[in-house]
Amino acid sequence: MNEPDLNPNLPSNTIPQEELQDYSLATRGVHADDVMNTYSDVAPALHVATTFRYTDDLDKLKPIDDAAPSRQAGGPVQGDQHVYSRVSAPNMSRLELLLTSIIGGPCLTYSSGIAAFHALLVHLRPKVVAIGDGYHGCHGTLKLYQRLSGCEIVNLFDEASWEGKDWKLGQGDMVHLETPVNPYGTAFNIQHFADLAHRRGAYLTVDATFAPPPLQDPFQHGTDLVMHSGTKYIGGHSDMLCGIIAINKTVSEWQKHYWEMFEDRIFLGSTVGNMESWLGVRSLRTLELRVTRQSASAEKLVKFLHECITGGDQGPDAVAIKSIMTSVQHASLQVNDMSWLRQQMPGGFGPVFVINATSADKAKRLPSKLELFHHATSLGGVESLIEWRSMSDASVADTVLRVSVGVEAWEDLRADLIKACKALGS
Ligand SMILES: *Cc1c(COP(=O)(O)O)cnc(C)c1O
């Protein structure tokens, strides 16, 4: 469709939308929304309005029933198309335009990751859902959905459980994979689960929160719909809640999926906030920089700790580490999986890993000895975090410490860990 007055002030050297995907991720994070630049300000404005004036051009005043979507799924909403911010708003549209380019399929944003997962369930209405361990909050949401729908919940890793006496996982059902998985940061073969789902006519949905672009592109390996808690790496600064659903354009009737979910969201009321959308755009400018650094640092820390624990080094640093840690867990240590893992996580293995402590007491105390790691839940921010996981998740062992690596220099983080282990050991 022609959009002559979308943006009269757009500089003529703006990247044409059709050429956008030829640019690198780093460049798209900065420029994929240039087409929405309306004023001369380089940093996008924060629009806080909940309601928007209708046009005074009477020919353009269309009652809501006639308002057939006049834009591409995932494309920019024009300034004069906003009506009410539960439906669409300028910052939200800018965020979704950027995410659509970055994730590689039309995106919808939500008030939280959990709200996005809920929207996914409401949209797909599965009768059977296969799900593994992983983020405990999603299991809570699924139980709510089960209360309303009576759906069967089966074990992702036990195909024999996918079939009961008078039901089986099939057409339109949902195979939900979280990878890399919370809290361990270990990864699963996406293509394998895509094949299992598609053989039965089910959808493969992937919670890719732990490995945003450029680490992993689940669409390349058969995923139908991708979800993210945007609260984590997309936000990246520990200051915004947000959820994201992205639709693979190779899914049949992908546009129908998009518009149905768009309309559902109006009535779920789980729209992302204006402020959060604005923060999200700020965040995406540096997504590639942050995530690449965080993931590389995590890999170096994991390698260092793993070698201290398993190697023969009897130096004081290794001895201190060994007195506190029995093992570390991270996708980079899955040596037997590297044939598919290198393909599926070409950009790095993710910034989250787990330290298994020698005792629950050590796990509880280690965070208090660290200076650079905050003792807090969540992940994905520029600040390194460590969490004695028992504080927020009753389903994991009380010796588990989850680490989220920030953008600090990894050598400083290593020194902090060594110092803390020595302090705790003595
Ligand atoms: C945090 C998280 C969620 C939930 O996201 P919220 O934004 O907190 O609602 C879902 N899945 C994973 C893997 C997460 O880490």
The ligand as an SDF file (V2000), in Angstrom:
LIG
                    3D

 15 15  0  0  0  0  0  0  0  0999 V2000
   11.8320  -14.6700   32.6920 C   0  0  0  0  0  0  0  0  0  0  0  0
   11.4270  -15.7670   31.8000 C   0  0  0  0  0  0  0  0  0  0  0  0
   10.0920  -15.9120   31.4240 C   0  0  0  0  0  0  0  0  0  0  0  0
    9.0020  -15.0160   31.9460 C   0  0  0  0  0  0  0  0  0  0  0  0
    9.1780  -13.7000   31.5180 O   0  0  0  0  0  0  0  0  0  0  0  0
    8.6050  -12.4390   32.3270 P   0  0  0  0  0  0  0  0  0  0  0  0
    9.0220  -11.2970   31.4470 O   0  0  0  0  0  0  0  0  0  0  0  0
    9.2490  -12.4460   33.6660 O   0  0  0  0  0  0  0  0  0  0  0  0
    7.1320  -12.6010   32.4160 O   0  0  0  0  0  0  0  0  0  0  0  0
    9.7720  -16.9540   30.5620 C   0  0  0  0  0  0  0  0  0  0  0  0
   10.7090  -17.7990   30.1080 N   0  0  0  0  0  0  0  0  0  0  0  0
   12.0060  -17.6990   30.4650 C   0  0  0  0  0  0  0  0  0  0  0  0
   12.9930  -18.6870   29.9390 C   0  0  0  0  0  0  0  0  0  0  0  0
   12.4100  -16.6740   31.3270 C   0  0  0  0  0  0  0  0  0  0  0  0
   13.6900  -16.5800   31.6820 O   0  0  0  0  0  0  0  0  0  0  0  0
  1  2  1  0
  2  3  1  0
  2 14  2  0
  3  4  1  0
  3 10  2  0
  4  5  1  0
  5  6  1  0
  6  7  2  0
  6  8  1  0
  6  9  1  0
 10 11  1  0
 11 12  2  0
 12 13  1  0
 12 14  1  0
 14 15  1  0
M  END
$$$$
